[in-house]
Amino acid sequence: MVRSLKERLRARFNVSVAETGLHDVHDRAELTAALVASDGQRAETVVGQINHFVDENGRALVVRRTREEH
């Protein structure tokens, strides 16, 4: 399921996605998506679309979301 979600996020939103934590836990995964945008508003839009896509997917329970801006 994790691989499928990563591939769909990459294809649909043109973002980099990696499994970045919880490697030793069988029933959880930590995914990180990174993107570059021409402006902050575009980045916000894509992040919102990603969040909506994951929520509507129905195959994953999101426990926590965090954001870093640079």
Secondary structure, 3 states (H helix, E strand, C coil): CHHHHHHHHHHHHCCEEEEEECCCCCCCCEEEEECCCCCHHHHHHHHHHHHHHHHHHCCCCCCCCCCCCC
